[in-house]
Amino acid sequence: YTAEASVKDPAGNEAAAKDDGSVDTAAAITVDAPALTNDNTPTITGTTTDVEEGQVVTVVVTDSQGNTQTVTTTVKADGSYSVD
């Protein structure tokens, strides 16, 4: 977007300025899965930025044979999430 401002003083002198900006429309997310575990249902955690509390996070877990399991959770007030 572009923002422009102008002014004119009582003597008729004019000045103007213009600046460009942008709106960050992309949310950010991280995921942290345990590197090595014997647990069949390890806790997977992560954080989000610019995501409202209660929004749904979908986590897809793929095993060594290519089988997938999809689980969902919601974002907490602090931006974190976790699934087991």
Stockholm file with secondary structure:
# STOCKHOLM 1.0

chainA/1-84         YTAEASVKDPAGNEAAAKDDGSVDTAAAITVDAPALTNDNTPTITGTTTDVEEGQVVTVVVTDSQGNTQTVTTTVKADGSYSVD
#=GR chainA/1-84 SS CEEEEEEECTTCCEEEEEEECCCCCCCEECCBCCSSCCCSSCCEEEEEESCCTTCEEEEEEECTTSCEEEEEEECCTTSEEEEC
#=GC SS_cons        CEEEEEEECTTCCEEEEEEECCCCCCCEECCBCCSSCCCSSCCEEEEEESCCTTCEEEEEEECTTSCEEEEEEECCTTSEEEEC
//
